[in-house]
Amino acid sequence: MKNRGKRTVGFLGAVLMATQLFGAPRVSAGPFQGSSVTFEQAAPVTDTQKEVERLFKQISFNATVAGKHADALESFTRLGSRLQYATHAAELTGAKEAINAIGADFRRLQELRPNALPWQQLVIDRMEPVLKGMAGHATEAIERLNQDRRGLPSQEYRESVGNLYVHTGVARNLIRVNLDYAQAREKLNQLDGSIDLEAKTFPAQAAHELSSKPAGSLEQRVRSELLKLPYYGVFDHLAFQINGDHVTLSGEATWPTLKMDAERAARGVEGVSGVINGVKVLPVSPNDDRIRIATYWAIYGHSTLARYRLNPDPPIRIIVENGHVTLKGTVGSEMDRTIAHMQASGVPGAFSVTNNLQTGS
Protein backbone atom coordinates (compact mmCIF):
# COMPACT_ATOMS: atom_id res chain seq x y z
CA MET A 1 0.00 0.00 0.00
CA LYS A 2 2.89 2.33 0.80
CA ASN A 3 4.49 1.78 -2.59
CA ARG A 4 1.24 2.51 -4.36
CA GLY A 5 0.92 5.81 -2.50
CA LYS A 6 4.38 6.89 -3.56
CA ARG A 7 3.70 5.97 -7.16
CA THR A 8 0.46 7.95 -7.16
CA VAL A 9 2.05 11.15 -5.84
CA GLY A 10 4.91 11.02 -8.34
CA PHE A 11 2.51 10.37 -11.19
CA LEU A 12 0.36 13.35 -10.30
CA GLY A 13 3.30 15.69 -9.78
CA ALA A 14 4.74 14.92 -13.20
CA VAL A 15 1.55 15.94 -14.97
CA LEU A 16 1.18 19.11 -12.95
CA MET A 17 4.61 20.14 -14.18
CA ALA A 18 3.56 19.31 -17.71
CA THR A 19 0.65 21.73 -17.44
CA GLN A 20 3.06 24.51 -16.54
CA LEU A 21 4.91 24.03 -19.82
CA PHE A 22 2.06 25.89 -21.50
CA GLY A 23 2.30 28.85 -19.14
CA ALA A 24 5.15 30.67 -20.87
CA PRO A 25 4.39 34.33 -21.69
CA ARG A 26 2.76 34.70 -25.06
CA VAL A 27 4.66 36.62 -27.69
CA SER A 28 2.47 39.54 -28.66
CA ALA A 29 0.91 38.91 -32.03
CA GLY A 30 0.85 41.43 -34.83
CA PRO A 31 -2.30 42.74 -36.52
CA PHE A 32 -4.75 40.03 -37.51
CA GLN A 33 -4.67 38.94 -41.15
CA GLY A 34 -7.12 36.84 -43.10
CA SER A 35 -5.82 33.62 -44.58
CA SER A 36 -5.87 35.07 -48.09
CA VAL A 37 -3.04 37.35 -46.89
CA THR A 38 -1.61 34.96 -44.33
CA PHE A 39 -0.99 32.25 -46.93
CA GLU A 40 0.50 34.57 -49.55
CA GLN A 41 3.79 32.75 -48.91
CA ALA A 42 2.84 29.24 -47.88
CA ALA A 43 5.97 27.11 -48.20
CA PRO A 44 8.67 27.39 -45.51
CA VAL A 45 11.94 28.74 -46.87
CA THR A 46 14.23 29.64 -43.97
CA ASP A 47 15.64 27.16 -41.46
CA THR A 48 13.40 28.63 -38.77
CA GLN A 49 10.26 28.23 -40.88
CA LYS A 50 11.21 24.62 -41.67
CA GLU A 51 11.83 23.92 -37.99
CA VAL A 52 8.40 25.33 -37.15
CA GLU A 53 6.83 22.98 -39.69
CA ARG A 54 8.75 20.03 -38.22
CA LEU A 55 7.54 20.91 -34.73
CA PHE A 56 3.96 21.18 -36.00
CA LYS A 57 4.17 17.64 -37.35
CA GLN A 58 5.79 16.38 -34.15
CA ILE A 59 3.08 17.96 -31.99
CA SER A 60 0.40 16.51 -34.27
CA PHE A 61 1.99 13.05 -33.90
CA ASN A 62 2.13 13.30 -30.11
CA ALA A 63 -1.45 14.60 -30.01
CA THR A 64 -2.43 11.46 -31.93
CA VAL A 65 -0.59 9.33 -29.37
CA ALA A 66 -2.29 11.14 -26.48
CA GLY A 67 -5.61 10.77 -28.28
CA LYS A 68 -5.19 7.00 -28.58
CA HIS A 69 -4.57 6.75 -24.84
CA ALA A 70 -7.59 8.98 -24.16
CA ASP A 71 -9.71 6.86 -26.50
CA ALA A 72 -8.69 3.75 -24.56
CA LEU A 73 -9.55 5.49 -21.30
CA GLU A 74 -12.94 6.52 -22.66
CA SER A 75 -13.64 2.89 -23.56
CA PHE A 76 -12.56 1.87 -20.04
CA THR A 77 -15.17 4.17 -18.50
CA ARG A 78 -17.88 2.22 -20.32
CA LEU A 79 -16.73 -0.98 -18.65
CA GLY A 80 -17.61 0.33 -15.19
CA SER A 81 -15.45 -0.72 -12.24
CA ARG A 82 -14.30 -4.01 -13.75
CA LEU A 83 -10.92 -2.48 -14.63
CA GLN A 84 -8.52 -1.65 -11.82
CA TYR A 85 -6.82 1.61 -11.00
CA ALA A 86 -3.50 0.44 -12.45
CA THR A 87 -5.08 -0.14 -15.88
CA HIS A 88 -6.34 3.44 -16.03
CA ALA A 89 -3.06 4.78 -14.63
CA ALA A 90 -1.02 3.07 -17.34
CA GLU A 91 -2.99 4.77 -20.12
CA LEU A 92 -2.89 8.15 -18.37
CA THR A 93 0.88 7.78 -18.02
CA GLY A 94 1.15 7.31 -21.79
CA ALA A 95 -1.02 10.38 -22.39
CA LYS A 96 1.02 12.36 -19.85
CA GLU A 97 4.32 11.56 -21.58
CA ALA A 98 2.95 12.62 -24.97
CA ILE A 99 1.59 15.86 -23.49
CA ASN A 100 4.95 16.57 -21.79
CA ALA A 101 6.63 16.26 -25.21
CA ILE A 102 4.02 18.57 -26.76
CA GLY A 103 4.65 21.14 -24.04
CA ALA A 104 8.38 21.19 -24.71
CA ASP A 105 7.82 21.53 -28.47
CA PHE A 106 5.29 24.31 -27.98
CA ARG A 107 7.67 26.36 -25.85
CA ARG A 108 10.19 26.07 -28.67
CA LEU A 109 7.51 27.23 -31.13
CA GLN A 110 6.89 30.31 -29.03
CA GLU A 111 10.60 31.15 -29.21
CA LEU A 112 10.62 30.72 -33.00
CA ARG A 113 7.33 32.55 -33.60
CA PRO A 114 8.77 36.02 -34.47
CA ASN A 115 10.60 34.56 -37.49
CA ALA A 116 7.90 32.14 -38.62
CA LEU A 117 5.62 32.62 -41.62
CA PRO A 118 2.45 34.64 -40.93
CA TRP A 119 0.23 31.55 -41.23
CA GLN A 120 2.55 29.64 -38.91
CA GLN A 121 2.29 32.44 -36.33
CA LEU A 122 -1.50 32.23 -36.57
CA VAL A 123 -1.45 28.48 -35.91
CA ILE A 124 0.86 28.92 -32.90
CA ASP A 125 -1.54 31.49 -31.42
CA ARG A 126 -4.52 29.20 -31.99
CA MET A 127 -2.76 26.19 -30.52
CA GLU A 128 -2.07 27.75 -27.14
CA PRO A 129 -5.59 27.58 -25.60
CA VAL A 130 -6.17 24.10 -27.08
CA LEU A 131 -2.94 22.72 -25.63
CA LYS A 132 -3.55 24.37 -22.27
CA GLY A 133 -6.97 22.75 -22.20
CA MET A 134 -5.49 19.38 -23.11
CA ALA A 135 -2.91 19.57 -20.31
CA GLY A 136 -5.51 20.81 -17.85
CA HIS A 137 -7.91 17.95 -18.59
CA ALA A 138 -5.09 15.43 -18.27
CA THR A 139 -4.25 16.82 -14.84
CA GLU A 140 -7.92 16.77 -13.86
CA ALA A 141 -8.27 13.16 -15.01
CA ILE A 142 -5.30 12.12 -12.88
CA GLU A 143 -6.61 13.97 -9.86
CA ARG A 144 -9.99 12.27 -10.27
CA LEU A 145 -8.32 8.90 -10.74
CA ASN A 146 -6.34 9.33 -7.53
CA GLN A 147 -9.44 10.40 -5.61
CA ASP A 148 -11.85 7.82 -6.99
CA ARG A 149 -9.68 4.74 -7.53
CA ARG A 150 -11.89 2.64 -5.27
CA GLY A 151 -15.08 3.60 -7.07
CA LEU A 152 -14.07 4.00 -10.72
CA PRO A 153 -15.30 5.48 -12.90
CA SER A 154 -17.00 8.55 -11.40
CA GLN A 155 -18.97 10.95 -13.60
CA GLU A 156 -16.31 13.64 -13.09
CA TYR A 157 -13.60 11.23 -14.23
CA ARG A 158 -15.65 10.30 -17.30
CA GLU A 159 -16.03 13.96 -18.22
CA SER A 160 -12.34 14.79 -17.78
CA VAL A 161 -11.34 11.79 -19.93
CA GLY A 162 -13.88 12.78 -22.59
CA ASN A 163 -12.61 16.38 -22.62
CA LEU A 164 -9.03 15.14 -22.91
CA TYR A 165 -9.97 13.08 -25.96
CA VAL A 166 -11.74 16.04 -27.58
CA HIS A 167 -8.82 18.41 -27.04
CA THR A 168 -6.28 15.97 -28.48
CA GLY A 169 -8.45 15.68 -31.59
CA VAL A 170 -8.82 19.45 -31.91
CA ALA A 171 -5.05 19.95 -31.59
CA ARG A 172 -4.30 17.28 -34.19
CA ASN A 173 -6.91 18.55 -36.65
CA LEU A 174 -5.92 22.20 -36.22
CA ILE A 175 -2.39 21.43 -37.35
CA ARG A 176 -3.39 18.97 -40.06
CA VAL A 177 -5.89 21.33 -41.66
CA ASN A 178 -3.42 24.22 -41.75
CA LEU A 179 -0.56 22.11 -43.11
CA ASP A 180 -2.86 20.74 -45.82
CA TYR A 181 -4.14 24.23 -46.60
CA ALA A 182 -0.60 25.60 -46.80
CA GLN A 183 0.37 22.86 -49.23
CA ALA A 184 -2.72 23.50 -51.36
CA ARG A 185 -2.13 27.25 -51.21
CA GLU A 186 1.43 26.84 -52.42
CA LYS A 187 0.21 24.79 -55.38
CA LEU A 188 -2.37 27.49 -56.05
CA ASN A 189 0.33 30.16 -55.92
CA GLN A 190 2.34 28.22 -58.49
CA LEU A 191 -0.76 27.71 -60.64
CA ASP A 192 -1.61 31.42 -60.44
CA GLY A 193 1.87 32.21 -61.67
CA SER A 194 1.61 29.86 -64.63
CA ILE A 195 -1.88 31.10 -65.55
CA ASP A 196 -0.66 34.69 -65.38
CA LEU A 197 2.20 33.81 -67.74
CA GLU A 198 -0.14 32.06 -70.18
CA ALA A 199 -2.61 34.94 -70.09
CA LYS A 200 0.15 37.39 -70.95
CA THR A 201 1.21 35.18 -73.85
CA PHE A 202 -2.25 34.30 -75.15
CA PRO A 203 -4.65 36.87 -73.57
CA ALA A 204 -7.47 36.59 -76.08
CA GLN A 205 -7.42 32.80 -76.18
CA ALA A 206 -7.31 32.50 -72.36
CA ALA A 207 -10.27 34.85 -71.97
CA HIS A 208 -12.29 32.92 -74.52
CA GLU A 209 -11.61 29.54 -72.90
CA LEU A 210 -12.57 30.74 -69.43
CA SER A 211 -15.78 32.42 -70.58
CA SER A 212 -16.89 29.47 -72.69
CA LYS A 213 -16.75 26.87 -69.88
CA PRO A 214 -20.22 25.85 -68.66
CA ALA A 215 -20.99 26.55 -65.02
CA GLY A 216 -23.81 25.90 -62.58
CA SER A 217 -26.14 28.56 -61.29
CA LEU A 218 -24.72 31.50 -59.37
CA GLU A 219 -26.23 30.10 -56.19
CA GLN A 220 -24.55 26.72 -56.71
CA ARG A 221 -21.18 28.31 -57.41
CA VAL A 222 -21.31 30.52 -54.33
CA ARG A 223 -22.37 27.61 -52.12
CA SER A 224 -19.59 25.42 -53.53
CA GLU A 225 -16.93 28.03 -52.79
CA LEU A 226 -18.14 28.62 -49.24
CA LEU A 227 -18.12 24.91 -48.44
CA LYS A 228 -14.48 24.70 -49.53
CA LEU A 229 -13.32 27.20 -46.90
CA PRO A 230 -10.73 25.46 -44.68
CA TYR A 231 -11.84 27.01 -41.39
CA TYR A 232 -15.58 26.39 -41.88
CA GLY A 233 -16.48 23.89 -39.20
CA VAL A 234 -19.31 22.52 -37.12
CA PHE A 235 -19.27 25.53 -34.78
CA ASP A 236 -19.81 28.02 -37.64
CA HIS A 237 -22.79 28.71 -39.87
CA LEU A 238 -22.69 30.56 -43.19
CA ALA A 239 -25.72 31.60 -45.21
CA PHE A 240 -26.21 33.90 -48.18
CA GLN A 241 -28.81 35.60 -50.35
CA ILE A 242 -28.47 36.55 -53.99
CA ASN A 243 -30.05 39.65 -55.45
CA GLY A 244 -29.14 39.89 -59.11
CA ASP A 245 -25.35 39.77 -59.19
CA HIS A 246 -24.93 40.83 -55.55
CA VAL A 247 -24.37 38.41 -52.64
CA THR A 248 -25.26 39.13 -49.02
CA LEU A 249 -23.48 36.92 -46.51
CA SER A 250 -24.85 36.17 -43.04
CA GLY A 251 -24.27 33.73 -40.21
CA GLU A 252 -21.76 33.26 -37.42
CA ALA A 253 -18.04 32.49 -37.38
CA THR A 254 -15.74 31.51 -34.53
CA TRP A 255 -12.70 33.03 -36.28
CA PRO A 256 -12.29 36.41 -38.03
CA THR A 257 -10.43 34.48 -40.74
CA LEU A 258 -13.61 32.71 -41.78
CA LYS A 259 -15.56 35.94 -42.19
CA MET A 260 -12.84 37.46 -44.35
CA ASP A 261 -12.34 34.29 -46.40
CA ALA A 262 -16.07 33.93 -47.00
CA GLU A 263 -16.19 37.40 -48.53
CA ARG A 264 -13.08 36.73 -50.61
CA ALA A 265 -14.53 33.44 -51.87
CA ALA A 266 -17.87 35.02 -52.79
CA ARG A 267 -16.19 37.91 -54.60
CA GLY A 268 -14.12 35.43 -56.59
CA VAL A 269 -17.18 33.67 -58.03
CA GLU A 270 -17.74 34.44 -61.69
CA GLY A 271 -20.85 36.56 -62.08
CA VAL A 272 -20.68 38.23 -58.64
CA SER A 273 -20.15 41.99 -58.80
CA GLY A 274 -20.67 42.89 -55.15
CA VAL A 275 -20.68 41.33 -51.68
CA ILE A 276 -22.19 42.57 -48.42
CA ASN A 277 -20.55 40.78 -45.53
CA GLY A 278 -22.95 40.41 -42.61
CA VAL A 279 -21.20 37.43 -40.99
CA LYS A 280 -20.91 37.89 -37.23
CA VAL A 281 -17.66 36.95 -35.52
CA LEU A 282 -18.47 35.27 -32.20
CA PRO A 283 -16.67 36.54 -29.09
CA VAL A 284 -13.75 34.60 -27.66
CA SER A 285 -14.91 32.73 -24.57
CA PRO A 286 -13.38 29.66 -22.87
CA ASN A 287 -16.79 28.90 -21.37
CA ASP A 288 -18.41 28.97 -24.82
CA ASP A 289 -15.66 26.66 -26.09
CA ARG A 290 -16.45 24.22 -23.30
CA ILE A 291 -20.15 24.32 -24.15
CA ARG A 292 -19.38 23.82 -27.85
CA ILE A 293 -17.37 20.67 -27.20
CA ALA A 294 -19.88 19.29 -24.71
CA THR A 295 -22.79 19.98 -27.07
CA TYR A 296 -20.94 18.39 -29.98
CA TRP A 297 -20.50 15.13 -28.10
CA ALA A 298 -24.01 15.26 -26.67
CA ILE A 299 -25.44 15.47 -30.20
CA TYR A 300 -23.02 13.62 -32.46
CA GLY A 301 -22.28 11.03 -29.77
CA HIS A 302 -25.95 9.98 -29.63
CA SER A 303 -26.54 6.64 -31.32
CA THR A 304 -29.34 8.01 -33.54
CA LEU A 305 -27.36 11.07 -34.67
CA ALA A 306 -23.89 9.51 -34.88
CA ARG A 307 -24.27 8.87 -38.62
CA TYR A 308 -24.18 12.62 -39.25
CA ARG A 309 -20.57 12.74 -38.03
CA LEU A 310 -19.49 11.03 -41.26
CA ASN A 311 -20.74 13.94 -43.36
CA PRO A 312 -17.85 16.25 -44.43
CA ASP A 313 -20.38 19.11 -44.35
CA PRO A 314 -21.72 18.78 -40.77
CA PRO A 315 -25.53 19.03 -41.08
CA ILE A 316 -26.04 20.13 -37.46
CA ARG A 317 -24.24 23.38 -36.80
CA ILE A 318 -23.69 24.30 -33.15
CA ILE A 319 -23.57 28.06 -32.56
CA VAL A 320 -22.69 29.20 -29.04
CA GLU A 321 -22.64 32.83 -27.94
CA ASN A 322 -22.34 33.91 -24.32
CA GLY A 323 -23.64 30.56 -23.10
CA HIS A 324 -26.65 30.46 -25.44
CA VAL A 325 -26.82 27.60 -27.95
CA THR A 326 -28.49 27.73 -31.36
CA LEU A 327 -28.76 24.66 -33.58
CA LYS A 328 -28.79 25.32 -37.33
CA GLY A 329 -28.75 23.13 -40.42
CA THR A 330 -30.83 20.31 -41.85
CA VAL A 331 -31.53 16.82 -40.54
CA GLY A 332 -33.37 13.88 -42.06
CA SER A 333 -36.43 13.72 -39.84
CA GLU A 334 -38.45 15.46 -37.17
CA MET A 335 -37.31 12.81 -34.70
CA ASP A 336 -33.66 13.67 -35.35
CA ARG A 337 -34.50 17.34 -34.89
CA THR A 338 -36.15 16.62 -31.53
CA ILE A 339 -33.33 14.38 -30.30
CA ALA A 340 -30.70 16.98 -31.18
CA HIS A 341 -32.64 19.60 -29.22
CA MET A 342 -33.04 17.32 -26.21
CA GLN A 343 -29.36 16.39 -26.21
CA ALA A 344 -28.23 20.02 -26.42
CA SER A 345 -30.66 21.00 -23.66
CA GLY A 346 -28.96 18.58 -21.30
CA VAL A 347 -25.51 20.19 -21.58
CA PRO A 348 -24.46 21.73 -18.24
CA GLY A 349 -23.81 25.48 -18.31
CA ALA A 350 -25.90 26.29 -21.40
CA PHE A 351 -28.34 29.11 -20.59
CA SER A 352 -30.73 28.35 -23.44
CA VAL A 353 -31.08 26.23 -26.58
CA THR A 354 -32.81 27.48 -29.73
CA ASN A 355 -33.64 24.82 -32.28
CA ASN A 356 -33.52 26.24 -35.82
CA LEU A 357 -32.85 22.88 -37.45
CA GLN A 358 -34.83 22.17 -40.61
CA THR A 359 -35.95 18.78 -41.87
CA GLY A 360 -35.50 17.55 -45.40
CA SER A 361 -33.37 15.33 -47.59
C-alpha positions as CSV (number, residue, x, y, z in Angstrom):
1,M,0.0,0.0,0.0
2,K,2.9,2.3,0.8
3,N,4.5,1.8,-2.6
4,R,1.2,2.5,-4.4
5,G,0.9,5.8,-2.5
6,K,4.4,6.9,-3.6
7,R,3.7,6.0,-7.2
8,T,0.5,8.0,-7.2
9,V,2.0,11.1,-5.8
10,G,4.9,11.0,-8.3
11,F,2.5,10.4,-11.2
12,L,0.4,13.3,-10.3
13,G,3.3,15.7,-9.8
14,A,4.7,14.9,-13.2
15,V,1.6,15.9,-15.0
16,L,1.2,19.1,-13.0
17,M,4.6,20.1,-14.2
18,A,3.6,19.3,-17.7
19,T,0.7,21.7,-17.4
20,Q,3.1,24.5,-16.5
21,L,4.9,24.0,-19.8
22,F,2.1,25.9,-21.5
23,G,2.3,28.9,-19.1
24,A,5.1,30.7,-20.9
25,P,4.4,34.3,-21.7
26,R,2.8,34.7,-25.1
27,V,4.7,36.6,-27.7
28,S,2.5,39.5,-28.7
29,A,0.9,38.9,-32.0
30,G,0.9,41.4,-34.8
31,P,-2.3,42.7,-36.5
32,F,-4.8,40.0,-37.5
33,Q,-4.7,38.9,-41.1
34,G,-7.1,36.8,-43.1
35,S,-5.8,33.6,-44.6
36,S,-5.9,35.1,-48.1
37,V,-3.0,37.3,-46.9
38,T,-1.6,35.0,-44.3
39,F,-1.0,32.2,-46.9
40,E,0.5,34.6,-49.6
41,Q,3.8,32.8,-48.9
42,A,2.8,29.2,-47.9
43,A,6.0,27.1,-48.2
44,P,8.7,27.4,-45.5
45,V,11.9,28.7,-46.9
46,T,14.2,29.6,-44.0
47,D,15.6,27.2,-41.5
48,T,13.4,28.6,-38.8
49,Q,10.3,28.2,-40.9
50,K,11.2,24.6,-41.7
51,E,11.8,23.9,-38.0
52,V,8.4,25.3,-37.1
53,E,6.8,23.0,-39.7
54,R,8.7,20.0,-38.2
55,L,7.5,20.9,-34.7
56,F,4.0,21.2,-36.0
57,K,4.2,17.6,-37.3
58,Q,5.8,16.4,-34.2
59,I,3.1,18.0,-32.0
60,S,0.4,16.5,-34.3
61,F,2.0,13.1,-33.9
62,N,2.1,13.3,-30.1
63,A,-1.4,14.6,-30.0
64,T,-2.4,11.5,-31.9
65,V,-0.6,9.3,-29.4
66,A,-2.3,11.1,-26.5
67,G,-5.6,10.8,-28.3
68,K,-5.2,7.0,-28.6
69,H,-4.6,6.7,-24.8
70,A,-7.6,9.0,-24.2
71,D,-9.7,6.9,-26.5
72,A,-8.7,3.8,-24.6
73,L,-9.6,5.5,-21.3
74,E,-12.9,6.5,-22.7
75,S,-13.6,2.9,-23.6
76,F,-12.6,1.9,-20.0
77,T,-15.2,4.2,-18.5
78,R,-17.9,2.2,-20.3
79,L,-16.7,-1.0,-18.6
80,G,-17.6,0.3,-15.2
81,S,-15.4,-0.7,-12.2
82,R,-14.3,-4.0,-13.7
83,L,-10.9,-2.5,-14.6
84,Q,-8.5,-1.7,-11.8
85,Y,-6.8,1.6,-11.0
86,A,-3.5,0.4,-12.4
87,T,-5.1,-0.1,-15.9
88,H,-6.3,3.4,-16.0
89,A,-3.1,4.8,-14.6
90,A,-1.0,3.1,-17.3
91,E,-3.0,4.8,-20.1
92,L,-2.9,8.1,-18.4
93,T,0.9,7.8,-18.0
94,G,1.2,7.3,-21.8
95,A,-1.0,10.4,-22.4
96,K,1.0,12.4,-19.9
97,E,4.3,11.6,-21.6
98,A,3.0,12.6,-25.0
99,I,1.6,15.9,-23.5
100,N,4.9,16.6,-21.8
101,A,6.6,16.3,-25.2
102,I,4.0,18.6,-26.8
103,G,4.6,21.1,-24.0
104,A,8.4,21.2,-24.7
105,D,7.8,21.5,-28.5
106,F,5.3,24.3,-28.0
107,R,7.7,26.4,-25.8
108,R,10.2,26.1,-28.7
109,L,7.5,27.2,-31.1
110,Q,6.9,30.3,-29.0
111,E,10.6,31.1,-29.2
112,L,10.6,30.7,-33.0
113,R,7.3,32.5,-33.6
114,P,8.8,36.0,-34.5
115,N,10.6,34.6,-37.5
116,A,7.9,32.1,-38.6
117,L,5.6,32.6,-41.6
118,P,2.4,34.6,-40.9
119,W,0.2,31.6,-41.2
120,Q,2.5,29.6,-38.9
121,Q,2.3,32.4,-36.3
122,L,-1.5,32.2,-36.6
123,V,-1.4,28.5,-35.9
124,I,0.9,28.9,-32.9
125,D,-1.5,31.5,-31.4
126,R,-4.5,29.2,-32.0
127,M,-2.8,26.2,-30.5
128,E,-2.1,27.7,-27.1
129,P,-5.6,27.6,-25.6
130,V,-6.2,24.1,-27.1
131,L,-2.9,22.7,-25.6
132,K,-3.6,24.4,-22.3
133,G,-7.0,22.7,-22.2
134,M,-5.5,19.4,-23.1
135,A,-2.9,19.6,-20.3
136,G,-5.5,20.8,-17.9
137,H,-7.9,18.0,-18.6
138,A,-5.1,15.4,-18.3
139,T,-4.3,16.8,-14.8
140,E,-7.9,16.8,-13.9
141,A,-8.3,13.2,-15.0
142,I,-5.3,12.1,-12.9
143,E,-6.6,14.0,-9.9
144,R,-10.0,12.3,-10.3
145,L,-8.3,8.9,-10.7
146,N,-6.3,9.3,-7.5
147,Q,-9.4,10.4,-5.6
148,D,-11.9,7.8,-7.0
149,R,-9.7,4.7,-7.5
150,R,-11.9,2.6,-5.3
151,G,-15.1,3.6,-7.1
152,L,-14.1,4.0,-10.7
153,P,-15.3,5.5,-12.9
154,S,-17.0,8.5,-11.4
155,Q,-19.0,11.0,-13.6
156,E,-16.3,13.6,-13.1
157,Y,-13.6,11.2,-14.2
158,R,-15.6,10.3,-17.3
159,E,-16.0,14.0,-18.2
160,S,-12.3,14.8,-17.8
161,V,-11.3,11.8,-19.9
162,G,-13.9,12.8,-22.6
163,N,-12.6,16.4,-22.6
164,L,-9.0,15.1,-22.9
165,Y,-10.0,13.1,-26.0
166,V,-11.7,16.0,-27.6
167,H,-8.8,18.4,-27.0
168,T,-6.3,16.0,-28.5
169,G,-8.4,15.7,-31.6
170,V,-8.8,19.5,-31.9
171,A,-5.0,19.9,-31.6
172,R,-4.3,17.3,-34.2
173,N,-6.9,18.6,-36.6
174,L,-5.9,22.2,-36.2
175,I,-2.4,21.4,-37.3
176,R,-3.4,19.0,-40.1
177,V,-5.9,21.3,-41.7
178,N,-3.4,24.2,-41.7
179,L,-0.6,22.1,-43.1
180,D,-2.9,20.7,-45.8
181,Y,-4.1,24.2,-46.6
182,A,-0.6,25.6,-46.8
183,Q,0.4,22.9,-49.2
184,A,-2.7,23.5,-51.4
185,R,-2.1,27.2,-51.2
186,E,1.4,26.8,-52.4
187,K,0.2,24.8,-55.4
188,L,-2.4,27.5,-56.1
189,N,0.3,30.2,-55.9
190,Q,2.3,28.2,-58.5
191,L,-0.8,27.7,-60.6
192,D,-1.6,31.4,-60.4
193,G,1.9,32.2,-61.7
194,S,1.6,29.9,-64.6
195,I,-1.9,31.1,-65.5
196,D,-0.7,34.7,-65.4
197,L,2.2,33.8,-67.7
198,E,-0.1,32.1,-70.2
199,A,-2.6,34.9,-70.1
200,K,0.2,37.4,-70.9
201,T,1.2,35.2,-73.8
202,F,-2.2,34.3,-75.1
203,P,-4.6,36.9,-73.6
204,A,-7.5,36.6,-76.1
205,Q,-7.4,32.8,-76.2
206,A,-7.3,32.5,-72.4
207,A,-10.3,34.9,-72.0
208,H,-12.3,32.9,-74.5
209,E,-11.6,29.5,-72.9
210,L,-12.6,30.7,-69.4
211,S,-15.8,32.4,-70.6
212,S,-16.9,29.5,-72.7
213,K,-16.7,26.9,-69.9
214,P,-20.2,25.8,-68.7
215,A,-21.0,26.5,-65.0
216,G,-23.8,25.9,-62.6
217,S,-26.1,28.6,-61.3
218,L,-24.7,31.5,-59.4
219,E,-26.2,30.1,-56.2
220,Q,-24.6,26.7,-56.7
221,R,-21.2,28.3,-57.4
222,V,-21.3,30.5,-54.3
223,R,-22.4,27.6,-52.1
224,S,-19.6,25.4,-53.5
225,E,-16.9,28.0,-52.8
226,L,-18.1,28.6,-49.2
227,L,-18.1,24.9,-48.4
228,K,-14.5,24.7,-49.5
229,L,-13.3,27.2,-46.9
230,P,-10.7,25.5,-44.7
231,Y,-11.8,27.0,-41.4
232,Y,-15.6,26.4,-41.9
233,G,-16.5,23.9,-39.2
234,V,-19.3,22.5,-37.1
235,F,-19.3,25.5,-34.8
236,D,-19.8,28.0,-37.6
237,H,-22.8,28.7,-39.9
238,L,-22.7,30.6,-43.2
239,A,-25.7,31.6,-45.2
240,F,-26.2,33.9,-48.2
241,Q,-28.8,35.6,-50.3
242,I,-28.5,36.5,-54.0
243,N,-30.1,39.6,-55.5
244,G,-29.1,39.9,-59.1
245,D,-25.4,39.8,-59.2
246,H,-24.9,40.8,-55.5
247,V,-24.4,38.4,-52.6
248,T,-25.3,39.1,-49.0
249,L,-23.5,36.9,-46.5
250,S,-24.8,36.2,-43.0
251,G,-24.3,33.7,-40.2
252,E,-21.8,33.3,-37.4
253,A,-18.0,32.5,-37.4
254,T,-15.7,31.5,-34.5
255,W,-12.7,33.0,-36.3
256,P,-12.3,36.4,-38.0
257,T,-10.4,34.5,-40.7
258,L,-13.6,32.7,-41.8
259,K,-15.6,35.9,-42.2
260,M,-12.8,37.5,-44.4
261,D,-12.3,34.3,-46.4
262,A,-16.1,33.9,-47.0
263,E,-16.2,37.4,-48.5
264,R,-13.1,36.7,-50.6
265,A,-14.5,33.4,-51.9
266,A,-17.9,35.0,-52.8
267,R,-16.2,37.9,-54.6
268,G,-14.1,35.4,-56.6
269,V,-17.2,33.7,-58.0
270,E,-17.7,34.4,-61.7
271,G,-20.8,36.6,-62.1
272,V,-20.7,38.2,-58.6
273,S,-20.2,42.0,-58.8
274,G,-20.7,42.9,-55.2
275,V,-20.7,41.3,-51.7
276,I,-22.2,42.6,-48.4
277,N,-20.5,40.8,-45.5
278,G,-22.9,40.4,-42.6
279,V,-21.2,37.4,-41.0
280,K,-20.9,37.9,-37.2
281,V,-17.7,36.9,-35.5
282,L,-18.5,35.3,-32.2
283,P,-16.7,36.5,-29.1
284,V,-13.7,34.6,-27.7
285,S,-14.9,32.7,-24.6
286,P,-13.4,29.7,-22.9
287,N,-16.8,28.9,-21.4
288,D,-18.4,29.0,-24.8
289,D,-15.7,26.7,-26.1
290,R,-16.4,24.2,-23.3
291,I,-20.1,24.3,-24.2
292,R,-19.4,23.8,-27.9
293,I,-17.4,20.7,-27.2
294,A,-19.9,19.3,-24.7
295,T,-22.8,20.0,-27.1
296,Y,-20.9,18.4,-30.0
297,W,-20.5,15.1,-28.1
298,A,-24.0,15.3,-26.7
299,I,-25.4,15.5,-30.2
300,Y,-23.0,13.6,-32.5
301,G,-22.3,11.0,-29.8
302,H,-25.9,10.0,-29.6
303,S,-26.5,6.6,-31.3
304,T,-29.3,8.0,-33.5
305,L,-27.4,11.1,-34.7
306,A,-23.9,9.5,-34.9
307,R,-24.3,8.9,-38.6
308,Y,-24.2,12.6,-39.2
309,R,-20.6,12.7,-38.0
310,L,-19.5,11.0,-41.3
311,N,-20.7,13.9,-43.4
312,P,-17.9,16.3,-44.4
313,D,-20.4,19.1,-44.4
314,P,-21.7,18.8,-40.8
315,P,-25.5,19.0,-41.1
316,I,-26.0,20.1,-37.5
317,R,-24.2,23.4,-36.8
318,I,-23.7,24.3,-33.1
319,I,-23.6,28.1,-32.6
320,V,-22.7,29.2,-29.0
321,E,-22.6,32.8,-27.9
322,N,-22.3,33.9,-24.3
323,G,-23.6,30.6,-23.1
324,H,-26.7,30.5,-25.4
325,V,-26.8,27.6,-27.9
326,T,-28.5,27.7,-31.4
327,L,-28.8,24.7,-33.6
328,K,-28.8,25.3,-37.3
329,G,-28.7,23.1,-40.4
330,T,-30.8,20.3,-41.8
331,V,-31.5,16.8,-40.5
332,G,-33.4,13.9,-42.1
333,S,-36.4,13.7,-39.8
334,E,-38.5,15.5,-37.2
335,M,-37.3,12.8,-34.7
336,D,-33.7,13.7,-35.4
337,R,-34.5,17.3,-34.9
338,T,-36.2,16.6,-31.5
339,I,-33.3,14.4,-30.3
340,A,-30.7,17.0,-31.2
341,H,-32.6,19.6,-29.2
342,M,-33.0,17.3,-26.2
343,Q,-29.4,16.4,-26.2
344,A,-28.2,20.0,-26.4
345,S,-30.7,21.0,-23.7
346,G,-29.0,18.6,-21.3
347,V,-25.5,20.2,-21.6
348,P,-24.5,21.7,-18.2
349,G,-23.8,25.5,-18.3
350,A,-25.9,26.3,-21.4
351,F,-28.3,29.1,-20.6
352,S,-30.7,28.4,-23.4
353,V,-31.1,26.2,-26.6
354,T,-32.8,27.5,-29.7
355,N,-33.6,24.8,-32.3
356,N,-33.5,26.2,-35.8
357,L,-32.8,22.9,-37.5
358,Q,-34.8,22.2,-40.6
359,T,-36.0,18.8,-41.9
360,G,-35.5,17.6,-45.4
361,S,-33.4,15.3,-47.6
